[in-house]
Each structure stands twice: as C-alpha cells, then as structure tokens.
Amino acid sequence: MRSVTPLLFASLLTVACGAPAPAAEGPAPPSPSQAQAPPTATSAPSAAERSECPTGMRLVDGGRLRLGSPEGQGEANEHPQREVHLRPFCVDEVLVNLGAYAPCVENAICDAAPETVLTERPLSITENERESALCTARFAKNLKGGDDLPVNCVSHRDAERFCKWRGARLLTEAEFEWLASGGEDRLKFPWGNSEPDEGRLCWQQEGGPCSVKAHPPQALGVHDIVGNLAEWTSTPHAPYGDPDSPGEAVSVRGGSWRSREAGEVRAKRRDARPPIHREADLGFRCARDK
C-alpha cells in the first residue's frame, strides 16, 4: 500500500505508525532451504542489548567493513574499496522529527526549523517557493500528527548542533554504510537483497517526506535507513583512494522520498552536499559511541 504524503493527504496523516541444553558434538549441517536462503537483514537487538543505549536508540555491534563497492559494481565514487573497522555505537531508531527538534529550539540552542531551502543550483523565485513549501516545518504547523514528520531543510551545522545538544553526534559515513548493509556488510539493501518497493520505504513520492514510522523498520530495528530523507553524516566527502584530501562537501547517505531507482537506495550508494545547503530531501539522525 502506498504511503500517504502530507501535502497530498494531510487530513489522513497519522503515526503509522531453564537448564542449559547439552553441548552438541558438532554443528548440524544446514538444510537445503537454509543453505539456499538469500541474505536478509539482521534481526533487531534484544531488550538487554537495547538497554545499553539511551531510549529511542539501538545498539549496533561493530565489525569489519569493506567500505565501497567491489570492482565492476556500483558507481565511480564508490571505489576503490577499502577495509575499515567499526566500534559498537548507538543510533536513533528514527530520523529526527519535528517533535524531537522543538525542545532544542525552545531551549535557545537550535535555530527554528527552517522553512526555506538553499540549494546548489540557483532557483527562480517560483522554484524556490515550490521547494520551500516541502519543508516540513512549514506545512506541518496545523497538521494532525505533524510532529512525527522528519525535520528537513536543515544545514549540516543545524544537524550537528542538535546532536551535540543531545550529547550525541552525526553518524560517520562508514557507520551509515555498515548500518545500511545490515550490520554485516553483506546486504544490498537494509532489508536484504530483494528489490525495494513502496511497502519497505518512503520513495517515489511527489509531496514530501513520510512520517518517521510510516514504514516498517529496516535493518536492526531502525526506520528509514534508506528512503524518506537522505542523511547528513559527519564525514567530509573525499575519494576513497585519497581519504586525506576531502573537498568542501559533506558525505550524504540513504536516498530519499524523491528516489526513483533501486540504485539510489543501495547500502553502498554515496552522495555529497555543501554543508550550508538546506534541501527538502535531506535530514539527519544522531548516534553516540559505546
């Protein structure tokens, strides 16, 4: 079922929302169905594991990530593939939404959620107004359930300031890729290797982002790792072959409600935006070290 976007159907928007066993002498061989089963997203952490992170966050185990795509796969900026090691971290279950952002504004730490865009390509007055009308802070003011819309049109500085206020930080680009590939670096998408569809993520939309729990969790119990809004990371965008020579842009991950093709929401897909930009398809979530 296609998710309802706020501009088109605002009046309908709601929040989707014993004794130990004896030791075996050796591992049992997998059944034929197990041996042939395609990879799927890792199950969500247990309640005990989740308790190690603040409320609203999930624990992600660390591991060895092959950052980028193998030769012959992916796009040019995903090469050369290199190995990095990630420590465990906590990550927000959902994108930062308007309801979560408001207290930072009320405490005079954050500026008000932006209601206008600032894009790389100069826009005409008409184009600017049309794009700015998609800023959730603008159209959700009198909308039932509007606080559950993700905050968009925020700059990199806006996102960093909010996460710092929470005692957290933005995800690194490598952490995002690890999370998007199921925490095991083996999945093409956060739910597995099957192609995306409108039941899995907010994409192929016209009227703006979806509420933060409009779709089921993807990998590790986290919503909207891909789709809904692309996300700011903390990593300056640089070629994988020369990570010590970043440009002025920041790495952005995850695709958005505007994504049309499956390739735009792959776990390895990367993009970049100037940090001052504020766009209707761009938001963020916070993370913290374990």
C-alpha positions, 0 to 999 in steps of 0.5 A: 500500500502506498504511503500517504504524503502530507501535502497530498493527504494531510487530513489522513496523516497519522503515526503509522505508525531453564537448564542449559541444553547439552553441548552438541558434538558438532554443528548440524549441517544446514538444510537445503532451504537454509543453505539456499536462503538469500541474505536478509537483514539482521534481526533487531537487538534484544531488550538487554542489548537495547538497554545499553543505549539511551531510549529511542536508540539501538545498539549496533555491534561493530565489525569489519567493513569493506567500505565501497563497492567491489570492482565492476559494481556500483558507481565511480565514487564508490571505489576503490574499496577499502577495509575499515573497522567499526566500534559498537555505537548507538543510533536513533531508531528514527530520523529526527522529527519535528517533535524531537527538534522543538525542545532544542529550539525552545531551549535557545540552542537550535535555530527554528526549523527552517522553512526555506531551502538553499540549494546548489543550483540557483532557483527562480523565485517560483522554484524556490517557493515550490521547494520551500513549501516541502519543508516540513516545518512549514506545512506541518504547523496545523497538521494532525500528527505533524510532529512525527514528520522528519525535520528537513531543510536543515544545514549540516551545522543545524544537524550537528548542533542538535546532536551535540545538544543531545550529547550525541553526534552525526553518524560517520559515513562508514557507520551509515554504510555498515548500518545500511548493509545490515550490520554485516556488510553483506546486504544490498539493501537494509532489508536484504537483497530483494528489490525495494518497493513502496511497502519497505520505504518512503520513495517515489513520492511527489509531496514530501517526506513520510512520517518517521514510522510510516514504514516498517523498520529496516535493518536492526530495528531502525526506520528509514535507513534508506528512503524518506530523507537522505542523511547528513553524516559527519564525514567530509566527502573525499575519494576513497583512494585519497581519504586525506584530501576531502573537498568542501562537501559533506558525505550524504547517505540513504536516498530519499522520498524523491528516489526513483531507482533501486540504485539510489537506495543501495547500502553502498550508494554515496552522495555529497552536499555543501554543508550550508545547503538546506534541501527538502530531501535531506535530514539527519539522525544522531548516534553516540559511541559505546 
